[in-house]
Amino acid sequence: MQCDECGENEAILHLTQIVDNHMSTTHLCEACAAEKGVETGQGNVPFALTDFLGQLGSAEAAPAPCSYCGMTFEEFKKSGRLGCPQCYSAFDPHLKVLLRRLHGSVQHTGKVYLPPDPTQAQREERLAGLQRKLSRAVETEDFERAAEIRDLIRELEGAGSD
């Protein structure tokens, strides 16, 4: 795939941006990405993901294969991809080690996408999550964050009464 900016070099970076519920993807070569201030990380990567995965659990006994698809942990380490959704449960302890090493945590702390026209169940799930965050913010006396969360809750409750 060619770079969207210069049209000459091969695109190595694919940026996906969502603005006002409209998704756009831009494909950039390393030079054009650098011009836009986006680091490609090409020179900073000391080893490939599969090499990193290969180091996982080398001292520990390998877990049993996934009972649903039969994928072994060794196959996952070689490919970097799980075979099915049940693999997450089958390899849970080892995946937690991986996530902790890669992201510093095993729990998602980012934003949750809410579709433009969410169902009542999605709205209620989001509200429950915001209520938990509000409680934590109040407990830790982070009242500025609590006020932001309160406003989000009011906004979401207002959207649900349409």
C-alpha positions in Angstrom: 0.0 0.0 0.0 1.3 3.4 -1.0 1.6 6.4 1.3 -1.4 8.7 1.2 0.8 11.9 1.5 3.6 11.4 -1.0 2.2 8.5 -3.0 5.7 7.2 -3.6 6.9 5.2 -0.6 5.3 2.1 1.0 3.0 2.9 3.9 4.2 1.5 7.2 1.9 3.4 9.5 -1.9 3.2 9.4 -3.6 5.9 11.5 -7.3 5.5 12.2 -9.1 8.5 13.6 -12.8 8.8 14.7 -14.2 12.3 14.8 -17.9 12.9 15.3 -18.6 9.2 14.7 -16.9 9.3 11.3 -13.8 7.1 10.9 -11.0 7.9 8.6 -7.7 6.0 8.0 -4.5 7.5 6.7 -1.6 5.4 5.4 1.8 7.0 5.8 5.4 6.1 5.0 8.1 6.6 7.6 9.2 10.0 6.2 5.7 11.5 6.0 4.8 10.2 9.5 8.0 11.9 10.8 7.0 15.2 9.1 3.6 15.0 10.9 5.4 14.3 14.2 4.3 10.7 14.5 7.0 8.3 15.7 6.9 5.0 13.9 9.1 3.3 16.5 10.8 1.4 13.6 14.3 2.2 15.0 13.3 1.7 18.6 12.0 -1.8 18.6 14.7 -4.1 20.0 12.9 -7.3 19.1 9.7 -8.5 17.4 6.6 -9.4 19.4 7.0 -13.1 18.6 10.5 -12.9 20.2 9.0 -11.3 23.2 6.3 -13.9 23.4 9.0 -16.6 23.0 10.5 -15.5 26.3 7.2 -15.8 28.1 6.8 -18.7 30.5 10.1 -20.3 29.5 10.8 -21.3 33.1 7.2 -22.4 33.9 5.4 -25.5 32.8 3.3 -24.8 29.7 -0.5 -24.7 30.3 -2.8 -27.3 28.8 -4.0 -26.6 25.3 -7.2 -24.8 24.8 -10.0 -27.3 25.2 -12.1 -25.6 22.5 -9.7 -25.1 19.6 -6.7 -27.2 20.7 -4.2 -24.3 20.4 -1.1 -24.8 22.5 0.6 -22.0 24.4 3.7 -22.6 22.3 1.7 -22.0 19.1 0.4 -18.7 20.6 4.0 -17.7 21.4 5.1 -18.4 17.8 2.2 -16.7 16.1 1.3 -14.0 18.6 -2.4 -14.7 17.9 -4.9 -16.7 19.9 -7.0 -19.4 18.2 -10.5 -18.6 19.7 -12.2 -16.6 22.5 -11.8 -19.6 24.9 -8.0 -19.3 24.6 -8.2 -16.2 26.8 -9.5 -18.4 29.7 -7.3 -21.4 28.9 -4.1 -19.2 29.0 -5.4 -16.6 31.6 -2.5 -16.6 34.1 0.1 -16.4 31.3 -1.8 -13.7 29.4 -2.0 -11.7 32.6 1.8 -11.8 32.9 2.1 -10.7 29.3 -0.4 -7.8 29.7 1.2 -6.6 32.9 4.6 -6.6 31.1 3.3 -4.8 28.0 0.8 -2.4 29.5 1.6 -2.2 33.2 -1.8 -3.5 34.2 -4.2 -6.3 33.5 -7.4 -4.2 33.7 -8.6 -1.9 31.0 -8.7 1.7 32.2 -9.4 3.5 28.9 -12.6 4.9 27.5 -15.4 2.6 26.5 -16.9 3.2 23.0 -20.6 3.9 23.1 -22.3 3.7 19.7 -24.1 6.7 18.3 -27.5 5.1 19.2 -26.8 2.9 22.2 -29.3 0.4 23.5 -30.8 0.8 26.9 -28.6 -2.1 28.2 -25.4 -0.4 26.8 -26.5 2.9 28.4 -27.1 1.2 31.8 -23.8 -0.6 31.6 -22.0 2.7 31.0 -23.9 4.4 33.8 -23.0 1.6 36.2 -19.3 2.0 35.3 -19.5 5.8 35.7 -21.2 5.3 39.1 -18.3 3.1 40.2 -15.8 5.7 39.0 -17.7 8.4 40.8 -17.6 6.5 44.1 -13.8 5.9 43.7 -13.3 9.6 43.0 -15.2 10.7 46.0 -13.5 8.1 48.2 -10.1 9.4 47.1 -11.3 13.0 47.5 -10.6 13.8 43.8 -13.6 16.1 43.7 -12.6 17.7 40.4 -12.7 14.3 38.7 -15.9 13.5 40.6 -17.6 16.6 39.1 -16.5 15.6 35.6 -17.9 12.1 36.1 -21.1 13.5 37.6 -21.6 15.7 34.5 -21.0 12.6 32.2 -23.7 10.7 34.2 -26.2 13.6 33.9 -25.5 13.8 30.2 -25.9 10.1 29.7 -29.1 10.0 31.8 -30.5 13.0 29.8 -29.7 11.1 26.5 -31.6 8.1 27.8 -34.8 10.0 28.5 -35.3 11.0 24.9 
